[in-house]
């Protein structure tokens, strides 16, 4: 992107983020889930099980945003509610279908990671993360 006086940094950064998200979504297409959904399955897998509040804190999302993103994963049978009866905060864990989908997605995600690294270079990625930390 060539910079000129009228360039909006916000829009430019959002376009870059959308391009990366689209790249990963295409890579994960065979699994039927998006990179955001893949990330949630991966993080829930790491937790083993957890409440929506615990998972939200773990992944750094607002509870309402997380709930909205989890809904299709629950409806499609990737995540199940394993909370005790009468509990207000649901306790979630991956189903066997969720684990199977995650396992199918891991090599696709790893391939996408390698491709991003090949296209951008390790040094540029390190620099990108440093810049992101400043924001």
SEDOZA-166145 format. One record per residue: residue in one letter; y, x, z negated of N, C-alpha, C in turn. Coordinates in steps of 0.05 Angstrom, whole numbers, plus 5000, padded with zeros to 4 digits. Example, Ala and Ser with C-alpha at 12.3 -4.5 7.8 and 13.67 -1.06 7.14 Angstrom:
BEGIN
a488652644844491052464844493452644844 s495552574858497952734857500152584843 
REM end
This chain:
BEGIN
x497750175000500050005000502550185000 x504150145020506650305022508650175004 x510050334987511950224968514650204982 x515949974978518749944985520149804963 x522749784965524449674944523549394935 x522449244953521648964946518848934937 x517349154935514549134927514349044898 x512648854893512148754866509548894856 x509949054834507649204823505449014814 x506248794802504348604791502448504814 x503648414836502048314858500348534870 x501348774872499748994883497349054866 x497749064839495549114821493548884821 x494548644822492748414823491048414848 x492348484871490748504896488548714894 x489248944882487249154878484949054860 x485648924838483648814820481848604834 x483148434850481648234864479748364885 x480648574898479048714918476548834904 x476948954881474649074867472748854857 x473848634847472148414838470548304861 x471848264884470448164908468248354917 x468748614915466848814923464248784905 x464648764879462348734861460948464864 x462548254869461347994873459547994898 x460448124919458748144943456248314937 x456448524922454148684915452148524899 x453148344882451348194864450447924876 x451347874901450647614914447647544913 x445847734917442947654916442047544889 x443647594867442847484841443947204837 x445947124853447146854850449146834828 x449947064817452047074796454347254804 x456647214792458947384797458947624778 x460647814784460848054766461747974738 x463447774736464247684709461847564694 x460247404708457847294695455847514689 x455547704707453747934702454548084677 x457148134675458148274651457548124625 x457847864626457247704602454247714595 x452547694615449647714611448947994599 x450248204610449748474601450548504572 x452948404566453948434538452348264518 x451548024526449847864509447147994505 x446148124526443648264523443848494503 x446148634504446548854485446748754456 x447948514453448248404426445548294416 x443848214435441248084427441647784425 x443447704407444247434405446947434390 x448447224393450947224379452446964384 x454246904366455846664368457946714390 x459246494399461346514419463546694408 x464246664382466346824370465547124370 x463047184363462147464363462247574391 x461247424411461247524438464047554448 x465847364442468647394451469947644440 x469447704414470547944402469248194415 x466748184421465248404433466248474461 x466848274477467748314504470848314507 x472248244486475148244487476348014503 x475047774501476147544515476847334494 x478747154501479346924484476946744484 x476546614461474246434458474146214479 x476446094486476445884505475745984533 x476746214540476146334566473146394568 x472046504546469146564546467546314548 x468246104534466745854535466645744563 x468945754577469045664605467245824623 x467146084618465546264635462546234628 x461946174604459146144595457845884605 x459545674608458445404615456545404639 x457345524662455445514685452945684679 x453145894663450846054657448845904639 x449945744622448245574605447045344621 x448645224638447645004655445545094674 x445645334684443645444702441245564689 x441245564662438945654647438745954642 x440946104644440946384639441346454609 x442646264595443346294567442446044552 x441446074528440645844513441945854485 x442245624473443345594446440945604427 x440945804410438845834390439845804362 x442045664359443245624332441545424316 x441845454290440545274271441845004273 x440344794269441444524269443744494249 x445844364258448144314241450144534240 x449544764253451444984254453744914274 x456244984266458444924283458745124306 x458345374300458645584320455945644332 x455745594358453145634372452345924371 x449745974369448646244371447146254398 x447946444414446946454442445146704446 x443346674465441746894474440746844502 x440047064515439047044543436346904543 x435846744564433246634569431646834585 x429146774591427646954608428846964636 x429846734646431246734672433746914671 x435246894649437547064645436847364646 x434747434632433747714632432847804659 x431447634673430447684700432847724719 x434747554717437147574735438647834728 x438947894703440348134695438848384706 x436248384703434648614713434748644743 x435048414757435348424786438148534793 x440148464777442848544782443548834775 x442148954756442849224747442749424770 x440649444786440749634808442949574829 x443549324833445749244851448449334840 x448849294814451249374801451549684802 x449249814796449350114796450050214824 x448950084844449650164872452650124878 x453649904868456549844872458250054857 x457350124833458750334818458850594833 x456550674845456350924860458250904885 x458250674898459950644921462950664914 x463750534893466550554884467250844878 x465450984864465951264857466151434883 x464351384902464451534927467051474942 x467951224942470451154957472951264943 x473051244917475451314902475451594890 x473051694884472851954871473151934841 x471652114827471552104798474352154786 x475852344798478452414787480352174790 x480352034812482051804816481251574797 x478651544792477751344773478651404745 x478451664737479351744711482351694708 x483851754729486751714729487351414727 x485851244741486150954740485750844712 x483750944698483250864671485450944652 x486451184656488751284640491151104644 x491751034669493950854674493550584662 x491150484664490550214652490950214622 x490350434609490750454580493650444573 x495350544590498250534585499350254587 x498050074602498949804605497949634582 
REM end
